[in-house]
């Protein structure tokens, strides 16, 4: 009854329906912007940043250096998740979502204004690292904030489908990034290295402005509004010293109840590591090591992102129909099976085979499994600390997997001289996600008004 009051009743009025649509569009756009920023950087790191910021290095070392700066953003993400997530649980989702979108947008735009290594020397990669860090601070809370809002707005029976919109946002951003890069890569090499590479980053300023305008008119989720009202009602009945004690108890609760937190970390590793290998490392491997035309991986990302508009809602629907756990488990299992054949197929250097291999990898690791994770992550946590716990767990899992995956894979390839070590690393991270599903509860349809975690 409580959750019906918080979410389903909201959709029964015209104003509530408009509020729901505004929140959905805002979360979709914000996530699209975040993933456009990160996909732009991932493609740039794999395709061109070695020439811009590390021109005096060998192709392999330049690739390694590019992905090292790529990883910096992931170091900042858990910090941003913990800081902004805590503020989001205390002050509300809306104000934090406005802050994070501004921080991300400004950082991405400024990346497009950095002078090259030829112009300012070592200061060029230093500026790149600083801006990647600030970009990561905002991104650390952006994705989870949007996921929480969608989950708290969605009716319980359709939460998987509605929450998958956050994955549609990430897919839209990746699609936009690949489209922009396909256009940019049609330029001659001199223009591309001189100024063409800046276009994708500078264009993000327009997305920032639109997203900011929409979010300023967005309301808090009905679940969070209900929680704040009940909290204020309880607080008005107790003395100040009891309030202090209550705050301390809730802080201890955040630190003590950790099983759901670590399950989320494991699930995130199983998704995020393979995802960033599929759409980050493999892009650079194909372009820099296999020396395949740079348009081939860009086309693959574009096609995978297009198919994502079918894969993502289907995965969300299936998780509503059969449960989060079984669908997630199957995705992890398929990723384990994919790891070795993928690199064998890439070695063929045939454009059609290479494109198909990347598309399948992204479909499994970056689209379908991520769609299921959205609703499951929200349901694992109670309303009291949902934003902070989920955001921090996701970003900790991300830094242990996705953030470092391209760098670790590049180092493994450089050390062993063969792709087998990377394939094993890919399967290992997918295996962590697979094993975690056996310890995770089935949470489909859980009441999100409950204050404590599902475990």
PESULSUL-V333814 format. One record per residue. N is the residue number from 1. RES is the residue in three letters. BURIAL is # if it has 9 or more other ideal C-beta (glycine too) atoms within 8 Angstrom, else .. D_LAST is the distance of its C-alpha to the last C-alpha in Angstrom with 1 decimal. Layout:
n->(N N)
res->(RES RES)
burial->(BURIAL BURIAL)
d_last->(D_LAST D_LAST)
This chain:
n->(1 2 3 4 5 6 7 8 9 10 11 12 13 14 15 16 17 18 19 20 21 22 23 24 25 26 27 28 29 30 31 32 33 34 35 36 37 38 39 40 41 42 43 44 45 46 47 48 49 50 51 52 53 54 55 56 57 58 59 60 61 62 63 64 65 66 67 68 69 70 71 72 73 74 75 76 77 78 79 80 81 82 83 84 85 86 87 88 89 90 91 92 93 94 95 96 97 98 99 100 101 102 103 104 105 106 107 108 109 110 111 112 113 114 115 116 117 118 119 120 121 122 123 124 125 126 127 128 129 130 131 132 133 134 135 136 137 138 139 140 141 142 143 144 145 146 147 148 149 150 151 152 153 154 155 156 157 158 159 160 161 162 163 164 165 166 167 168 169 170 171 172 173 174 175 176 177 178 179 180 181 182 183 184 185 186 187 188 189 190 191 192 193 194 195 196 197 198 199 200 201 202 203 204 205 206 207 208 209 210 211 212 213 214 215 216 217 218 219 220 221 222 223 224 225 226 227 228 229 230 231 232 233 234 235 236 237 238 239 240 241 242 243 244 245 246 247 248 249 250 251 252 253 254 255 256 257 258 259 260 261 262 263 264 265 266 267 268 269 270 271 272 273 274 275 276 277 278 279 280 281 282 283 284 285 286 287 288 289 290 291 292 293 294 295 296 297 298 299 300 301 302 303 304 305 306 307 308 309 310 311 312 313 314 315 316 317 318 319 320 321 322 323 324 325 326 327 328 329 330 331 332 333 334 335 336 337 338 339 340 341 342 343 344 345 346 347 348 349 350 351 352 353 354 355 356 357 358 359 360 361 362 363 364 365 366 367 368 369 370 371 372 373 374 375 376 377 378 379 380 381 382 383 384 385 386 387 388 389 390 391 392 393 394 395 396 397 398 399 400 401 402 403 404 405 406 407 408 409 410 411 412 413 414 415 416 417 418 419 420 421 422 423 424 425 426 427 428 429 430 431 432 433 434 435 436 437 438 439 440 441 442 443 444 445 446 447 448 449 450 451 452 453 454 455)
res->(UNK UNK UNK UNK UNK UNK UNK UNK UNK UNK UNK UNK UNK UNK UNK UNK UNK UNK UNK UNK UNK UNK UNK UNK UNK UNK UNK UNK UNK UNK UNK UNK UNK UNK UNK UNK UNK UNK UNK UNK UNK UNK UNK UNK UNK UNK UNK UNK UNK UNK UNK UNK UNK UNK UNK UNK UNK UNK UNK UNK UNK UNK UNK UNK UNK UNK UNK UNK UNK UNK UNK UNK UNK UNK UNK UNK UNK UNK UNK UNK UNK UNK UNK UNK UNK UNK UNK UNK UNK UNK UNK UNK UNK UNK UNK UNK UNK UNK UNK UNK UNK UNK UNK UNK UNK UNK UNK UNK UNK UNK UNK UNK UNK UNK UNK UNK UNK UNK UNK UNK UNK UNK UNK UNK UNK UNK UNK UNK UNK UNK UNK UNK UNK UNK UNK UNK UNK UNK UNK UNK UNK UNK UNK UNK UNK UNK UNK UNK UNK UNK UNK UNK UNK UNK UNK UNK UNK UNK UNK UNK UNK UNK UNK UNK UNK UNK UNK UNK UNK UNK UNK UNK UNK UNK UNK UNK UNK UNK UNK UNK UNK UNK UNK UNK UNK UNK UNK UNK UNK UNK UNK UNK UNK UNK UNK UNK UNK UNK UNK UNK UNK UNK UNK UNK UNK UNK UNK UNK UNK UNK UNK UNK UNK UNK UNK UNK UNK UNK UNK UNK UNK UNK UNK UNK UNK UNK UNK UNK UNK UNK UNK UNK UNK UNK UNK UNK UNK UNK UNK UNK UNK UNK UNK UNK UNK UNK UNK UNK UNK UNK UNK UNK UNK UNK UNK UNK UNK UNK UNK UNK UNK UNK UNK UNK UNK UNK UNK UNK UNK UNK UNK UNK UNK UNK UNK UNK UNK UNK UNK UNK UNK UNK UNK UNK UNK UNK UNK UNK UNK UNK UNK UNK UNK UNK UNK UNK UNK UNK UNK UNK UNK UNK UNK UNK UNK UNK UNK UNK UNK UNK UNK UNK UNK UNK UNK UNK UNK UNK UNK UNK UNK UNK UNK UNK UNK UNK UNK UNK UNK UNK UNK UNK UNK UNK UNK UNK UNK UNK UNK UNK UNK UNK UNK UNK UNK UNK UNK UNK UNK UNK UNK UNK UNK UNK UNK UNK UNK UNK UNK UNK UNK UNK UNK UNK UNK UNK UNK UNK UNK UNK UNK UNK UNK UNK UNK UNK UNK UNK UNK UNK UNK UNK UNK UNK UNK UNK UNK UNK UNK UNK UNK UNK UNK UNK UNK UNK UNK UNK UNK UNK UNK UNK UNK UNK UNK UNK UNK UNK UNK UNK UNK UNK UNK UNK UNK UNK UNK UNK UNK UNK UNK UNK UNK UNK UNK UNK UNK UNK UNK UNK UNK UNK UNK UNK UNK UNK UNK UNK UNK UNK UNK UNK UNK UNK UNK UNK UNK UNK UNK UNK UNK UNK UNK UNK UNK)
burial->(. . # . . # # # # # # . . . . # # . # # . # # # # # # # # # # # # # # # # # # # # # # # # # # # # # . # # # # . # . # # # # # # # # # # # # # # # # # # # # # # # # # # # # # # # . . # # # # # # # # # # # # # # # # # # # # # . # . # # . . . . . . # # . # # # . # # # # # # # # # # # # # # # # # # # # # # # # # # . # # # # # # # # # # # # # # # # # # # # # # # # # . # # . . . . . # # # . . # # # # # # # # # # . # # # # # # . # # . . # . # # # # # # # # # . . . . . . # . . . . . . . # . . # . . . # . . # # . . # . . # # # # # # # # # # # # # # # # # # # # # # # # # # # # # # # . # . # . # # # # # # # # # # . # # # . # # # # # # # # # # . . . # # . # # # . # # # # # # . # # . . # # . # # . . . . . . # # # # # # # # # # # # # # # # # # # # # # # # # # # # # # # # # # # # # # # # # # # # # # # # # # # # # # # # # # # # # # . . . . # # # # # # # # # . # # # # # # # # # . . # . . # # . # . # # . . . # # .)
d_last->(21.3 19.8 18.8 22.2 23.8 22.1 22.8 24.9 27.4 28.0 29.4 31.7 34.2 36.4 35.4 31.7 32.3 34.2 31.5 29.0 31.5 32.2 28.5 28.2 31.5 30.6 27.3 29.2 32.1 30.2 28.2 31.5 33.1 30.5 30.7 34.4 34.7 32.7 34.4 37.7 37.1 35.8 38.9 41.2 39.9 40.5 43.8 45.7 44.3 45.8 49.2 48.7 47.0 47.8 51.2 52.6 50.0 50.0 47.9 45.2 45.0 45.1 42.2 40.2 41.2 40.2 36.7 36.4 37.0 34.5 31.8 32.5 30.8 27.6 27.9 28.2 25.2 22.4 24.7 25.2 21.5 20.7 23.8 24.0 20.2 20.4 23.6 22.1 19.5 22.4 25.4 24.2 23.8 27.5 29.2 27.1 27.6 31.4 31.3 29.6 31.9 34.9 33.9 33.3 36.5 38.7 37.7 38.2 41.6 42.8 42.0 44.7 47.1 46.9 50.3 50.5 51.0 54.7 54.9 53.1 52.2 49.2 48.1 47.1 44.2 43.3 43.1 41.0 38.5 38.4 37.9 35.2 33.3 33.6 32.8 29.5 28.7 28.8 27.2 24.1 23.1 25.1 23.0 19.6 21.5 23.0 19.8 18.1 21.3 21.8 18.3 18.8 22.3 21.7 21.8 18.7 20.8 22.2 19.5 19.6 23.4 23.6 21.1 23.2 25.9 24.4 25.2 28.6 29.2 28.6 30.8 33.4 33.6 34.0 36.7 38.5 38.5 39.9 42.5 43.7 44.0 45.9 48.3 48.6 49.2 52.3 54.0 56.4 55.0 56.9 55.7 52.1 52.1 54.0 52.2 50.6 47.3 46.8 46.8 43.2 41.9 44.3 43.5 40.0 41.5 42.2 38.6 37.6 40.0 39.0 35.3 36.0 38.2 35.6 32.7 35.0 35.1 31.5 29.5 26.1 23.4 23.5 19.8 20.5 23.8 22.3 19.9 22.9 25.0 22.8 22.4 26.1 26.8 24.9 26.5 29.9 29.7 29.1 31.3 31.1 30.2 27.2 26.2 26.3 24.2 21.5 21.5 21.1 18.2 16.4 17.5 16.1 12.7 12.9 14.0 11.9 8.2 8.7 6.5 5.8 9.4 10.9 9.8 11.5 14.3 14.9 15.0 17.3 19.6 20.1 21.3 22.9 25.0 26.7 27.1 29.1 31.0 32.0 33.1 34.0 35.3 36.8 38.7 40.3 40.9 42.8 44.8 45.6 45.6 46.6 48.8 48.2 49.3 46.9 46.8 45.2 41.7 42.0 42.9 40.0 37.5 39.3 39.2 35.5 34.7 36.9 35.2 31.8 32.7 32.4 29.7 27.1 27.2 27.5 24.3 22.5 24.2 23.3 19.5 20.1 22.2 20.4 16.8 15.3 14.5 18.0 19.9 18.3 18.9 22.5 23.2 22.2 24.4 27.2 27.1 27.5 30.5 31.9 32.1 35.4 37.4 36.8 38.8 41.4 42.0 42.1 44.9 47.1 47.6 48.4 47.2 46.0 44.1 42.5 41.6 40.0 38.0 36.6 35.9 33.9 31.9 31.1 30.3 27.6 26.2 27.0 26.8 25.0 21.8 21.6 21.9 18.9 16.8 17.6 15.9 12.8 12.4 12.9 10.4 7.4 8.3 9.6 13.4 14.1 13.7 13.1 16.4 16.6 13.2 13.6 17.3 17.2 14.8 17.0 20.2 19.3 18.7 21.9 24.0 23.0 24.1 25.9 27.6 29.1 29.4 32.9 34.2 32.9 34.3 37.6 37.8 37.2 39.8 42.2 41.8 41.9 44.1 42.3 39.5 38.0 36.0 34.4 33.6 31.8 29.8 28.9 27.7 25.8 23.6 23.1 22.3 19.4 17.8 18.8 17.2 13.8 13.6 13.6 10.3 8.6 7.5 10.3 9.9 13.7 15.0 11.9 13.4 13.4 14.9 11.8 11.7 8.1 5.4 3.8 0.0)
